[in-house]
């Protein structure tokens, strides 16, 4: 359709905020205003058709607001950019150029309208002050009032939709005190009246009469119940003798009841029967109606073995543990010992000469008498014979003969010496030598026969000994075992630590052999298992790690460290020792360097970092990718730092955090 000319100066800007606080976008009123301005620019063209019309554009704007409110907050800068983009799109679509909206305000006027408020100082043409006065009407949220007295309240009035000032009115026996911001209401004790009639209703065993019932009534109560009275909480009635109480006649001597000293009366039947005498005995006394029980005090407690008492009124009772000489309780240790004792039956007893046994379970044990060829007991006859043997003096001893090269010569008649000479030879160690050769004479100092694999060492007092369980030599496989008698390696330590007690010690081996199979290696002894080497400090709270040094003398070295610092951080460090040189840290994979951290801390990925770049990522086939996440995930980042960047997959835009809000890089 053809557009009617519109004068842009007749368009009034809306009196609302430019940015809608609910959505963070340009408000709908301002959008409509700018759309009207854009339409007005078409008045210089003939028959320009709007496509789409204003209604469609506003519907599109509403859809845009809904989308924005569901995704993320958009800053005012972003809204200005969005508005500029929308105006440019409309300009391209209609082929028109929006007019320059610049200019000068020449007059500002203000009016209170129908609110009851007034402005003074209007209009302002250059400078001045607008003063707001008047009384805000009820229809505009005011009270319509300008003054009050103490205690006045505002009461709604449907007539004219107004608020009327009113105060509370005091009534009978009620006083009202109106104060500044407070109302006090008091009531007096003058609520009096007149009793016109009083009467008594007979019930629950009571009846009554009233004298002067209309003036000064006097009430007299009466009851038809005689004798003792009983009640059930509601009604009073006469008590029944021998049912509710013991009748006085039950105590008459005619009933055979004699009250004696220290006696009680009672009934053995629950509800009926005459009173009977109950004796007071068993350490109880009855005095002045009070039944008192006898009391006593423990003065001493003794114990009979194996129970032991410390005596006195508060004794400590105990029992000792049983031993070979003490009666007492059986300890758990002794119980286990006795429980593990074996049991059985003697089936045969043998004897060793000169003891003789007939054998079997009931053997006859005997010993023969000793003779010239039989070992046995000494008979009394032989004892007498031996005892009567005489005594005398050797008068002559001579020596002669040669044994294993040693000769004995000479004769002794009373005093003198026999001479031993020659050279010892041909001595049989198995048949002619007995005893143990001391260590000082070249022997072992022990008669123990050492077993195969024994590593003999000097034990206590220098005597040679063996300990195969803790020190063993496998001569077949040339293996030494410590704390094991079955070594599986050249040196096999069954348990315990391997300690280097001095300083400057090293583990040496071929770690550089060109053939991997021939290199010295560390491998777990557990079959089909991973090899993990723990390195731990001697106590908690200290550093632990590995130093890799280029100088074997530890003087001037480049040092690479892999270290856990006092349990607070894991560190890969490039250091130096002495005059060593700091080295960059590089990471290789696939046979090529992938990442390099130079000695200035610059990180290069795919290349050495430029000296001016803390992070330098280079590639001719790949790009740098920001973390991808939705708008919801982006907004959920806790305390984002200024400069933080992500790629918002909901917006399909890169975003950067300004320090106050997320900004969308709209040119991407």
C-alpha positions in Angstrom: 0.0 0.0 0.0 1.1 3.7 -0.5 2.5 5.4 2.6 1.0 8.7 3.8 3.6 11.4 4.5 4.6 11.5 8.2 6.4 14.4 9.8 9.2 12.9 12.0 9.0 15.9 14.4 5.5 14.9 15.4 6.8 11.6 16.9 7.1 11.7 20.7 9.9 9.6 22.3 8.5 7.1 24.8 8.9 7.8 28.6 10.3 4.4 29.5 13.8 3.1 30.0 15.7 2.5 26.8 16.8 -1.0 28.0 14.1 -3.3 29.2 15.4 -4.5 32.7 13.5 -7.8 32.4 15.3 -8.9 29.2 18.3 -6.7 29.0 17.2 -5.8 25.4 15.9 -2.5 23.9 12.4 -1.8 25.1 9.4 -2.5 22.9 8.3 1.1 23.0 11.6 2.5 21.8 11.7 -0.2 19.1 8.3 1.0 17.9 9.5 4.6 18.0 12.6 3.9 15.9 10.4 1.9 13.5 8.1 4.9 13.1 11.1 7.2 12.4 12.2 4.7 9.8 8.8 4.7 8.2 8.8 8.6 8.2 12.0 8.6 6.1 10.1 7.1 3.3 7.9 10.2 2.7 10.3 11.4 0.0 9.7 8.4 -2.1 6.7 7.5 -4.2 4.6 4.5 -3.5 7.2 2.7 -1.4 5.7 -0.6 -0.2 6.5 -1.9 3.3 7.5 -5.5 3.3 7.1 -6.7 5.9 4.6 -4.4 7.6 4.9 -2.9 11.1 2.8 -5.6 12.7 5.1 -8.4 11.4 8.2 -6.5 12.5 6.8 -6.1 16.0 6.0 -9.8 16.1 9.5 -10.6 15.0 10.8 -8.2 17.8 8.7 -10.0 20.4 10.1 -13.4 19.3 13.6 -11.9 19.6 12.9 -10.8 23.2 11.7 -14.3 24.1 14.8 -15.9 22.6 17.1 -13.5 24.4 15.4 -14.0 27.8 15.9 -17.8 27.5 19.5 -17.8 26.5 21.7 -15.2 28.2 21.8 -11.6 29.4 22.8 -9.2 26.6 24.6 -6.0 27.6 23.5 -2.5 26.5 26.5 -2.3 24.1 25.2 -5.5 22.5 21.7 -4.0 22.2 23.0 -0.9 20.5 24.8 -3.1 18.0 21.6 -5.2 17.5 19.6 -2.0 17.0 22.1 -0.7 14.5 22.1 -4.0 12.7 18.2 -3.9 12.6 18.2 -0.4 11.2 20.8 -1.3 8.6 18.7 -4.4 7.6 15.5 -2.2 7.2 17.5 0.4 5.2 18.7 -2.3 2.8 15.2 -3.7 2.5 13.4 -0.4 1.9 16.1 1.3 0.1 15.9 4.4 2.4 18.3 6.1 4.7 17.1 7.1 8.2 17.3 10.8 8.9 19.9 12.3 11.1 18.2 12.4 14.5 20.5 15.0 15.9 19.2 18.5 17.0 18.7 20.9 19.9 15.9 20.9 22.5 14.5 24.4 22.6 11.7 24.0 25.2 10.8 21.5 27.9 7.3 21.6 29.5 5.9 19.4 32.3 2.4 18.7 33.6 1.1 16.7 36.5 -1.9 15.6 34.5 -4.8 14.2 36.5 -2.6 13.0 39.4 -3.3 16.1 41.5 0.4 17.1 41.3 1.5 20.4 39.6 4.7 21.7 38.1 6.0 25.2 38.4 8.8 26.6 36.4 7.5 25.2 33.1 8.4 25.5 30.3 12.2 25.7 30.4 13.7 27.1 27.2 17.4 27.4 28.2 17.9 26.4 31.8 15.9 26.3 35.0 14.2 24.1 37.6 10.9 22.3 37.5 9.3 22.2 41.0 6.8 19.4 41.8 3.9 20.4 44.1 0.3 19.6 45.0 -1.3 16.6 46.6 -1.2 13.1 45.0 -4.7 11.9 44.3 -6.0 8.5 45.6 -6.5 7.3 42.0 -2.7 7.8 41.5 -1.7 6.0 44.6 -1.8 9.0 47.0 -4.0 9.8 50.0 -5.5 13.1 48.8 -4.8 14.5 52.3 -2.3 17.1 53.4 -2.8 17.3 57.2 -3.8 15.1 60.2 -4.6 15.4 63.9 -3.6 12.9 66.6 -5.5 9.6 66.3 -7.0 10.2 62.9 -7.3 7.1 60.6 -8.0 7.0 56.8 -11.2 5.2 56.0 -12.0 4.1 52.5 -15.1 5.7 50.9 -16.6 4.2 47.8 -18.3 7.5 47.0 -15.8 9.2 44.7 -13.2 6.6 45.5 -11.7 8.7 48.3 -10.1 8.3 51.7 -11.8 10.1 54.6 -10.1 11.1 57.9 -11.9 9.8 61.0 -11.2 9.2 64.7 -12.5 6.4 66.9 -15.5 7.2 69.1 -15.6 6.0 72.8 -18.5 4.0 74.1 -20.0 2.9 77.4 -17.2 2.1 79.9 -14.6 2.5 77.1 -12.2 5.4 76.9 -10.0 6.4 73.9 -6.9 8.5 74.1 -5.4 9.8 70.8 -1.7 10.5 70.8 1.0 11.3 68.3 1.2 8.1 66.3 -0.7 6.0 68.9 -4.2 5.2 70.1 -4.9 3.9 73.7 -8.2 2.1 74.4 -9.2 1.4 78.0 -12.3 -0.3 79.6 -13.5 0.4 83.1 -14.9 -2.2 85.7 -18.4 -0.7 85.6 -20.0 -3.7 83.8 -22.8 -4.3 86.4 -26.3 -5.8 86.3 -29.1 -7.3 88.4 -29.8 -11.0 89.3 -33.5 -11.5 88.9 -33.9 -15.0 90.2 -31.8 -17.9 91.7 -32.8 -21.5 92.0 -31.3 -24.9 93.0 -31.5 -28.0 90.9 -31.5 -31.4 92.8 -28.8 -33.7 91.4 -26.0 -36.2 92.3 -27.4 -36.7 95.8 -27.9 -33.0 96.6 -31.0 -30.8 96.9 -31.5 -27.3 98.2 -33.8 -24.3 98.8 -33.4 -20.6 98.0 -34.6 -17.8 100.3 -35.2 -14.3 98.7 -34.4 -15.6 95.2 -35.0 -12.3 93.5 -33.3 -9.9 95.8 -30.6 -11.2 98.2 -30.8 -15.0 97.7 -29.7 -17.4 100.5 -29.0 -21.0 99.3 -29.4 -24.0 101.7 -28.1 -27.4 100.5 -29.3 -30.8 101.8 -28.8 -34.5 101.0 -30.7 -37.7 101.6 -27.5 -39.7 102.0 -26.9 -41.0 105.6 -23.9 -42.6 107.2 -20.6 -42.6 105.5 -20.5 -41.1 102.0 -18.6 -42.3 99.0 -18.1 -40.6 95.7 -17.1 -41.6 92.1 -16.0 -38.2 90.9 -19.5 -37.2 89.8 -22.1 -38.5 92.2 -22.2 -38.9 96.1 -23.9 -42.0 97.6 -24.0 -43.9 100.9 -21.0 -46.2 101.6 -21.9 -49.9 102.4 -20.5 -51.5 105.5 -18.2 -54.6 105.0 -18.0 -53.6 101.3 -16.7 -50.1 101.2 -15.4 -50.0 104.8 -14.9 -52.1 107.9 -17.9 -51.6 110.2 -17.1 -50.5 113.8 -18.9 -53.6 115.1 -16.1 -55.7 113.6 -13.8 -54.6 116.4 -16.1 -55.8 119.2 -14.6 -58.4 121.5 -17.6 -60.6 120.6 -15.9 -61.2 117.3 -12.8 -62.6 118.9 -10.6 -59.6 118.0 -8.2 -58.4 120.6 -5.9 -55.5 119.8 -2.5 -56.1 121.2 0.7 -54.1 121.1 2.4 -53.9 117.7 -0.5 -55.3 115.8 -2.2 -54.3 112.5 -5.8 -54.8 111.3 -6.8 -55.8 107.9 -9.0 -58.1 105.8 -7.8 -61.2 104.0 -10.8 -61.0 101.6 -10.7 -58.2 99.0 -14.2 -56.9 99.3 -16.0 -58.5 102.2 -15.4 -60.2 105.6 -14.5 -59.1 109.1 -11.3 -57.5 110.2 -8.4 -59.8 111.1 -5.3 -59.3 113.1 -2.0 -59.1 111.2 1.1 -59.8 113.2 4.1 -57.4 112.9 7.3 -59.5 112.9 10.4 -60.1 110.8 12.4 -57.2 112.0 9.5 -54.7 111.6 8.2 -52.4 114.3 4.9 -50.5 114.7 5.0 -47.3 116.6 2.5 -44.4 116.5 1.0 -45.8 113.4 4.3 -45.9 111.5 5.6 -49.3 110.3 9.4 -49.3 110.3 11.8 -51.9 108.9 15.0 -52.9 110.7 18.3 -51.9 109.1 21.9 -53.0 109.5 25.4 -52.3 108.3 28.0 -54.6 106.8 31.1 -54.3 109.0 33.5 -56.8 107.4 33.7 -59.2 104.5 36.3 -62.0 104.4 37.3 -64.4 101.6 38.3 -68.0 101.6 41.1 -69.0 99.2 41.3 -68.6 96.3 38.9 -65.7 96.9 40.8 -62.7 98.6 39.0 -59.9 100.4 40.6 -56.6 101.6 38.1 -56.7 104.6 36.1 -53.8 106.1 32.7 -52.5 105.2 33.7 -51.7 101.6 36.0 -54.7 100.7 37.8 -55.2 97.4 37.1 -58.8 96.3 39.7 -60.5 94.0 41.1 -63.8 92.9 44.7 -64.5 91.7 45.5 -66.3 88.5 46.4 -70.0 89.0 50.0 -71.0 88.8 52.0 -74.1 89.7 51.9 -73.0 93.4 48.8 -70.7 93.6 45.1 -71.7 93.5 43.1 -69.2 91.4 41.2 -68.6 88.2 42.3 -70.2 84.9 43.7 -67.6 82.5 42.8 -67.7 78.8 46.4 -68.4 77.9 46.6 -71.5 80.2 43.2 -72.6 79.0 44.5 -72.6 75.4 47.7 -74.4 76.6 45.7 -77.1 78.4 43.2 -77.4 75.6 46.0 -78.1 73.1 47.5 -80.9 75.3 47.5 -84.2 73.5 46.2 -87.5 74.9 46.9 -91.1 74.1 47.9 -94.5 75.4 51.3 -96.1 75.9 51.5 -99.0 73.5 55.2 -100.1 74.0 58.2 -99.4 76.2 61.7 -100.4 75.3 64.9 -100.4 77.2 68.4 -99.4 76.4 71.3 -101.5 77.9 71.7 -102.2 80.7 68.0 -101.6 81.1 65.9 -104.4 79.7 62.2 -104.2 78.8 59.8 -107.0 77.9 57.9 -104.5 75.6 54.2 -103.9 75.1 51.8 -101.6 77.0 52.6 -103.3 80.4 56.3 -104.0 80.2 58.6 -105.7 82.7 61.6 -103.5 83.3 64.8 -105.2 84.6 68.6 -104.8 84.7 71.1 -107.7 84.8 74.0 -107.9 87.3 77.3 -106.6 86.0 79.9 -109.1 85.0 83.2 -109.1 83.1 81.2 -109.0 79.8 77.8 -107.6 80.8 76.9 -104.1 81.8 74.5 -104.0 84.7 74.0 -103.2 88.4 76.7 -103.8 91.0 75.9 -106.7 93.2 76.5 -106.5 96.9 79.0 -109.3 96.6 81.0 -107.5 94.0 80.7 -104.3 96.0 82.3 -106.1 98.9 85.0 -107.6 96.7 85.9 -104.2 95.1 85.8 -102.5 98.5 88.3 -105.0 99.9 90.8 -104.4 97.1 94.1 -103.4 98.5 96.3 -100.3 97.7 100.1 -100.0 96.9 102.8 -98.2 95.0 104.0 -98.4 91.4 107.8 -99.1 91.6 108.7 -98.9 87.9 107.2 -97.4 84.6 108.9 -97.8 81.2 108.0 -96.6 77.8 108.7 -98.2 74.4 107.3 -98.4 71.0 106.4 -96.2 68.0 102.9 -95.0 67.0 102.3 -92.8 63.9 106.0 -91.8 64.0 106.0 -90.9 67.7 108.3 -92.9 70.1 108.2 -93.2 73.9 111.5 -94.0 75.6 112.9 -94.1 79.2 112.2 -95.8 82.5 110.9 -94.2 85.7 111.4 -96.1 89.0 110.6 -93.5 91.6 111.0 -90.2 89.8 112.0 -89.2 86.3 110.6 -88.5 82.8 109.5 -90.5 79.8 110.7 -89.0 76.5 108.3 -88.6 73.6 110.0 -88.1 70.2 109.7 -88.5 66.5 107.5 -86.9 63.9 103.7 -87.3 63.9 102.5 -88.9 60.6 99.8 -91.1 59.2 97.1 -89.9 61.7 93.5 -90.9 60.7 91.2 -88.0 61.6 88.2 -90.4 61.6 89.6 -93.2 63.8 92.5 -91.7 65.7 91.3 -88.1 66.4 88.4 -87.1 68.6 87.2 -83.9 70.2 86.8 -80.4 68.7 89.7 -78.3 67.3 89.5 -74.8 68.7 89.4 -71.8 66.3 92.8 -70.6 67.7 94.3 -73.9 66.4 92.8 -73.6 63.0 89.6 -75.4 63.7 85.9 -74.3 63.7 85.4 -74.5 67.4 82.3 -76.6 67.0 81.4 -80.3 66.3 78.4 -79.2 64.1 78.5 -80.7 60.6 77.8 -77.9 58.1 75.2 -78.6 55.5 75.4 -77.9 51.8 74.9 -74.2 51.0 75.9 -73.1 54.5 77.7 -69.8 54.6 79.9 -70.2 57.7 80.6 -67.2 59.8 82.0 -66.6 63.3 79.2 -66.5 65.8 79.2 -66.1 69.6 82.7 -66.4 71.2 84.2 -66.7 67.7 82.8 -70.2 67.1 81.9 -70.9 63.5 78.2 -71.4 62.8 75.6 -71.5 60.1 72.1 -69.9 59.6 70.7 -71.3 56.3 67.3 -69.7 56.8 68.9 -66.2 56.8 72.1 -66.7 54.8 72.3 -69.4 52.1 74.5 -70.0 49.0 72.9 -72.0 46.1 76.1 -73.4 44.6 74.3 -75.1 41.7 72.8 -71.8 40.4 75.4 -69.5 42.0 72.8 -67.6 43.9 73.0 -65.9 47.4 69.9 -65.8 49.6 69.4 -63.3 52.5 66.4 -64.2 54.7 65.6 -67.1 52.3 67.1 -70.6 51.7 65.7 -70.7 48.1 67.2 -67.8 46.3 65.6 -67.2 42.9 68.1 -64.5 41.7 71.8 -63.9 42.0 71.0 -61.9 45.1 67.6 -62.6 46.6 66.5 -60.7 49.8 63.6 -62.6 51.2 62.5 -59.8 53.6 63.9 -56.6 55.2 65.5 -53.5 53.7 68.5 -53.0 51.5 70.4 -50.1 53.1 73.3 -47.9 51.9 74.7 -46.6 55.2 77.5 -44.4 53.8 77.4 -41.4 51.5 78.2 -41.1 47.8 77.2 -44.7 47.1 75.8 -45.8 43.8 74.0 -48.7 42.1 76.1 -49.6 39.0 75.0 -51.6 36.0 74.9 -51.6 32.2 72.1 -49.1 31.6 73.4 -48.1 28.1 73.7 -51.4 26.3 72.5 -51.1 22.7 70.4 -54.2 23.0 67.5 -53.6 25.3 67.4 -57.2 26.5 71.0 -56.8 27.8 70.4 -53.7 29.8 70.1 -53.5 33.6 66.4 -53.1 34.4 64.1 -53.0 37.4 61.2 -55.5 37.2 58.6 -56.9 39.6 59.1 -60.4 40.8 55.4 -61.1 40.7 54.4 -63.1 37.6 52.2 -61.3 35.1 52.1 -58.1 37.1 52.8 -54.4 36.6 56.0 -52.8 37.9 55.4 -49.8 40.1 58.4 -48.3 42.0 57.3 -46.3 45.1 59.6 -43.6 46.3 58.7 -42.3 49.8 60.3 -40.0 52.4 61.5 -41.2 55.8 58.6 -39.2 57.4 55.5 -37.3 56.4 55.8 -33.7 55.3 59.1 -33.9 53.4 59.9 -33.7 49.7 60.2 -36.9 47.6 61.3 -37.2 44.0 64.0 -38.0 41.4 66.9 -35.8 40.4 68.3 -36.3 36.9 71.8 -34.7 36.6 74.2 -34.3 33.7 77.4 -34.1 35.8 78.4 -37.5 37.4 80.5 -35.5 40.0 77.5 -33.3 41.0 79.5 -30.2 40.6 78.2 -28.3 37.6 75.1 -30.0 36.2 71.8 -29.3 34.5 69.2 -30.9 36.9 65.8 -32.2 36.0 63.5 -32.9 38.9 60.3 -34.8 39.3 59.3 -34.1 42.8 56.3 -33.9 45.3 57.0 -30.9 47.4 56.1 -31.6 51.1 52.8 -33.1 50.2 51.5 -29.8 48.8 52.2 -30.0 45.0 53.6 -32.2 42.2 56.4 -30.4 40.4 58.4 -31.0 37.2 61.4 -28.7 37.6 64.4 -27.6 35.4 67.2 -26.6 37.7 71.0 -26.3 37.9 73.8 -27.3 40.3 76.8 -25.1 40.5 77.7 -23.6 37.1 75.1 -25.8 35.3 72.8 -24.5 32.6 69.0 -24.2 32.8 67.3 -26.4 30.2 63.8 -26.0 28.6 61.2 -28.7 29.4 59.9 -30.5 26.3 57.2 -33.1 25.7 57.6 -35.6 22.8 55.1 -38.0 21.3 55.1 -39.9 18.0 58.9 -39.3 17.7 58.5 -35.5 17.6 58.5 -32.6 19.9 54.9 -31.4 20.7 55.2 -28.9 23.6 58.2 -26.8 24.8 58.4 -24.7 28.0 61.4 -22.4 27.6 63.5 -21.1 30.5 61.4 -17.9 30.6 58.2 -19.8 31.1 56.9 -19.3 27.6 54.9 -22.3 26.3 55.1 -23.3 22.7 52.8 -25.8 21.1 53.9 -27.0 17.7 56.8 -24.6 17.7 59.2 -22.8 20.0 57.3 -19.9 21.7 58.0 -16.4 20.5 59.8 -14.4 23.2 56.9 -12.0 23.4 54.2 -14.8 23.8 53.5 -16.6 27.1 51.5 -19.1 24.9 52.4 -19.7 21.3 50.3 -22.3 19.4 51.4 -22.9 15.8 50.1 -25.3 13.0 49.4 -25.1 9.3 46.8 -27.9 9.4 44.9 -27.3 12.7 43.3 -24.5 14.7 43.0 -23.4 18.3 39.6 -24.5 19.8 38.0 -22.7 22.7 36.0 -24.8 25.3 32.6 -25.6 23.8 29.5 -25.3 26.1 25.9 -24.2 26.1 24.7 -20.8 27.5 23.4 -22.5 30.6 26.8 -24.2 31.2 28.6 -20.9 30.5 26.5 -19.0 33.0 27.1 -21.7 35.6 30.9 -21.1 35.7 31.7 -20.1 39.2 33.5 -16.7 39.6 34.7 -16.4 36.0 37.9 -14.3 35.6 38.0 -11.2 33.4 39.3 -12.3 30.0 37.9 -15.8 30.2 36.8 -17.1 26.8 34.5 -19.9 25.7 32.5 -20.8 22.6 28.7 -20.7 23.3 27.2 -23.5 21.3 23.7 -22.1 21.9 24.5 -18.8 20.4 27.2 -20.2 18.0 29.4 -17.3 19.1 32.6 -16.8 20.9 32.2 -15.1 24.3 34.6 -13.3 26.6 34.0 -12.3 30.3 34.6 -8.6 30.8 34.9 -8.8 34.6 31.2 -7.9 35.1 29.3 -9.9 32.4 29.7 -12.2 29.4 30.2 -10.3 26.1 29.4 -11.9 22.8 31.8 -11.4 20.0 29.2 -10.7 17.3 31.5 -10.4 14.4 32.3 -14.2 14.5 
